[in-house]
Amino acid sequence: MDFQYYPTGAYTTALLWHQFQRPIVHVCDPSAGKGALFRHAENGFEELPEGTEVPWFDPSLEERFDRRRWSYDQRDKYKSSSRKKSAVEIDIKHHASLRELGVTVLGHDFLEVQSLASVTQVIMNPPFNQGAEHVLHAWDLVYDAEISACINAQTIKNPYTRERKRLVELIEKHGRVSFHQDQFVDDVERKTDVEVAIVYLNKVPEAFADVDNILKRLKVGDNLSRHEFDPHICKTLALPANFIENTYYHFSAAIEAARQSSEFEAIFEHASDKLGVTLDEMQSKGVGSDFRPDPIDIRKKAMELFSKRYEDLKRKAWAQIIRSTLLTDKLSNHARRKLEADAETIYALEFSISNVHGFLAGMIQSMGSIYTDMVLGLFDTIIERSSDNVVFYKSWKSNQKHKVGMRIRKKRFIIPRFNTWSSGALQYECEQFLGDIDKVFGYLNGISGDYFGLRQSFRKNNVNTSERFTSEFFEYRYYKGSGTLHFFPKSDEVVDRLNRFVGRIRQWLPQDMGDANEHFKKQYEQAEKYSDDYLKAFSRGKSHSYYERNPVYALTSGRDSENVAERMEKAIDDVLAQAGMECGPILQAPAEVQTVAALPAPAMGQAEQLDLLAA
């Protein structure tokens, strides 16, 4: 696919940065590529050939500073002024280059981005065949910002479309344009001979266009309304049934309210300061009635207020998605925490319907690996909670990480340190753990919806009585005094599905048990019987450390596991050898030998005998 990728050269980049007139707070490149516009500025435009006229180089400084010093000055100026950098780039393979520059990637397709409200500068070199559309889209998205764009000159000189005509009108009202030849011939990655237009637009919120008029329209006297706010003004006009659209609807409404609130709060502060201070403040500060606080910049103040509110609303909106039932019903507690640990990266994305759908689509595509991690995580948690839960068996393949096969006992396993309230209700972490068990065993048994799992059973029953209760896959009994929860699988198959899943992933078991011989199957199926013998054989060796004296803990916790695993592997081999068992792949039966009827011996000199002698 042709993404119209033509990186901007150093000189053109200098022209674009030169357009900005305000302090740079948050600059965004919505067609960023590999980040050439940021990279040239960060390097102080040092790629420019010696003697090149620099657009904003002050001739009066020529005698005092050489070109190299100017380059460092510009780089320092850029780094100190550019507080935040963001970008949109459709080609995902360029995202790593952008992040190396400290750029936050907001999304992929700029024409699907729906807000750049907190951006103060947009610098762009959009695809030449979509220049007008991209610049107009940027204009519509920003709130109080400057736009500097490099587009095809014909976009301005030949305004035959509605978009081009609108752009020309915006330039006449809010900006300027200059034309330049051969901007993509020298010092560029991809060359093209085309005339370009450098477009500058300055967007000022209408509310700030004439602040004095706004203040003059305020009536003298007590203007406080005597009526309550009309609830219909704040009432939702329509509540979309879809959760995502509903969340976005409220997000958009809150953004618009934050925009207006920020503007009028800044105006209020400006007008309030003109009144001076209260009598108490005059007395405490030792000032008179003519004292006035330093005047504020209304536009700057409003932008600061709005930017903070915008980021806060965006975090709230994304939090709704991250903690929505769309995810929490599918993910284990550990998987959800892992996702929430990456929340800052998610918060950086623009909150739009397309981004949310893209995020959820990515989660769905990753569900296979996510569920694998969930199953492995639950297995490890169960065997780590109590060494009595695990039995050993000979591994199908011996590798550096998993030399000894382990599985959970089929008949019963125990979870210690399990707490409930006096009412029998579950404490939060314990309830999440039971939810994880329900999700994993539901997944292993092909149940995608809700079912009567452990969490529902706990809520239904008073488990503090130590009675034996039941759920879909387990019977269980809780001993409040010791804080232990005993699980009794309803069938051997329940836990065996978990054991076989983990065994195949970690290569303790073959992908198909039909590939294993009867001895391998027997030692796996009867692991409870042989495990005690393995531990006795292991204990006959010298134990130099705590972990060698506690092999179950060492192997399940990963402490000193390499040495322990080698000793346990040898112990297993010794026990199985004594039992006359040779575990491994099934031996192929030898091919049957066909019996051939004997033929009478040929007489000397016959053709057959001569052929044999020749051979």
Secondary structure, DSSP 4 states (H G I P E B T S, - for coil): ------PPPHHHHHHHHHT--SPPSEEEETT-TTTHHHHHHHTTTTTSPTTPPPTT--GGGTTT--HHHHHHHHHHHHHHH--EEEEE-S-GGGHHHHHHTTPEEEES-GGG---BTT-SEEEE---GGGHHHHHHHHHHHBSSEEEEEEEETHHHH---SHHHHHHHHHHHHHEEEEEESSTTTSS-SS-----EEEEEEEE--GGGTTHHHHHHTSPSS----SSPPPHHHHS-S---SSHHHHHHHHHHHHHHHHHHHHHHHHHHHHHHHHT---HHHHHHHT--TT--PPPP-HHHHHHHHHHHHHHHHHHHHHHHHHTSHHHHTTS-HHHHHHHHHTHHHHHTS---HHHHHHHHHHHHHTHHHHHHHHHHHHHHHHHHH-GGGEEEEE-SS--SS--EEEEE-SS-EEE-S--B-TTSPBPHHHHHHHHHHHHHHHHHTT--S----HHHHHHHS-GGG--EEE-SSEEEEEETTTTEEEEEESSHHHHHHHHHHHHHHTTSS-SSGGGB-HHHHHHHHTHHHHHHHHHHHHHTS---SHHHH-HHHHHHHTTTHHHHHHHHHHHHHHHHHHTT---SBPPPPPPPPPP-PPPPPPPTTSHHHHHHHH-
